[in-house]
Amino acid sequence: MQGSEWSRNLAMSGDGKGQVGHVGGVHLRLLAERTGLTGALSAALARPGFVPLHDRGQVMVDLAVAITLGATCIRDIRLLEHQRPIFGAVASHPTVWRVLKEADEQGLSRIERARATVRRRVYELLRDRPEGFPEAEAEGVPLTGWTVIDSDGTLIPAPSEKEGAHGTYKGFLGHHVFVAACDNTGEQLAATLHPGNVSANDAEVNIDILTRAVAQLPWWRRQKILFRVDGAGFSHQLIDWIASAGGRQSPTFRWEYSVGWAFTAREQAAIEICDKQGLWQPGGGPDGGVRENAFVADITALLGDLPGWPPHHRVIARKEPLHPRYVKDASAYEIKHEARYQTFATNHRRGQIAHLDGRHRKHARVEPKIRDQKASGIGLLPSRELNVNAAWLTATTLAADLRCWFQLLALDSEMARATPKTLRYRVLHVPARLVRGQRKRRLKLPDTWPWADSIIRAFRRILALPYPT
């Protein structure tokens, strides 16, 4: 077989000089400085009388940068070592390990407060953009003024020797990670680590993660919040907490819930009444139009007496053909009627039920966010010690913050909405050549790189951000 012409006389060596890979790390590190994240973390992790060789806040930022670039373990901090000509000395992985080890519960609380302080500044920058602060939307309709928080849990497999590893309902040992994400910006506002046997509908755990998420928001984004939770996270106590605006009972706070509702014999009876009396209305599709053979109905009045629920409590059902992909999880009732039924509860006072249904179904967007996070660090907890793993989880939330802020403040068009995988391929992993001259250092991107203009434009936008006061 003849060899290909393009590889004829081709050789490879490892003696190149002046080259720098993963140039996107420069953008992320610079963004951390300009938003004030590095300084805030340094203050949060400072200890009286202790002056480390590597600033602890800078180490946490560098770890977050490495995770954003694709690191999945502590040793992957070596990813930044070849960028010493730009960054200077970078912490080794034993130093990173010590930093995570030092971050006890009190230290992690200080990091959360630092994140909230920086987020307030970032939100002000977003609000001052020509396009304004990003608004969530449902079925093509913007939810103007609303902050939408989606929460969900995911199981992380772990061997038995890891502290906190416990048997899960899926039959393996591991941990249960709860996540709260902001649908407006894509940020991961909060994440907590629990033993694997913690239930998804544990009210205290769900209230805790949402409380942490709300604490990350500036006051002007706390007034109107929509909390979306799937049926696994449903509990009466959680709904009461949301309806009371976290116990505030203040008319200036308008918190709404959109949570999965159990489909029991009572709901089945209500569905049959809808079928007999023709109470179904056309259901919406993903593009905002009407989806063929999809229907919705408000079944609150058909469920009988529902005492003890918050004011304006409503239950809405959706009916659509049973797709083959859902057959294995379908109930006997659904298989019999060859239809898929979904019910959810909300305390929204008015509005078309098709819109409320579409608004609730957007909760599914949290699932790819969690999948991306599992591929970006939380899928493999690095230590046997629970506190180190909790600190690592915090580092992954910092990485998610940096990635989202980078896209919102520095990128535009399709790159502002790109998935982490696409962002790494097109922007973050681009190589460059470091050239010195005229008392300057210049990174030269390949002129053949299709997204070079976007990368350069992003760098200039970050440089133009005002320094934090």
QUIDA-V885013 format. One line per field, one symbol per residue. ss: DSSP state (a for helix, b for strand, c for the rest). phi: phi as a letter, one per 20 degrees, with the letter a starting at -180 (. if undefined). Layout:
ss=???
phi=???
//
This chain:
ss=ccccccccccccccccccbbcccaaaaaaaaaaaacaaaaaaaaacbccbcccccaaaaaaaaaaaaaaccccaaaaaaaaaaaaaacccccaaaaaaaaaaccaaaaaaaaaaaaaaaaaaaaaaacccccccccbbccbbccccbbbbbbbbbbbccccccccbbcccccbbbbbbbbbbcccccbbbbbbbbcccccccaaaaaaaaaaaaacccaaaccbbbbbbcaaaccaaaaaaaaccccccccccbbbbbbbccccaaaaaaaaaaaaacccbbbbcccccbbbbbbbbbcaaaaccccccccccbbbbbbbbccaaaaaaccaaaaaacbbbbbbbbccccccaaaaaaaaaaaaaaaaaaaaaaaaaacccccccaaaaaaaaaaaaaaaaaaaaaaaaaccaaaaaccaaaaaaaaacccbbbbbbccbbbbbbccccccaaaaaaaaaaaacccccc
phi=.fffffefmecbbddfcnecelfgffgfffffffenffffffffdfcgmcdffdgffffffffffffffpfcbffffggeffdggdenfdffffffgfffffffgffffffffffffffffffffffefgemffdfbclndfefneedddcacbedfbfffffnfbfdfencerddddccdeffdnfefbbcdcgfefffdfffffffffffffffefgfddfccdddceffefaffffffffelmnfldffdcdcdbcfcfddffffffffffffemefdgeedfeneeefmdccbedgfeenfcfnefgmfcccdccbgffgfdffdfffffffelbddccbdbdffbofffffffffffgfffffffffffecpefbfeceefffffffffffffffggffffffecdblfffdffgfffffedfefebdeddrllcdcedeffeffdfffffffffffffffffe
//
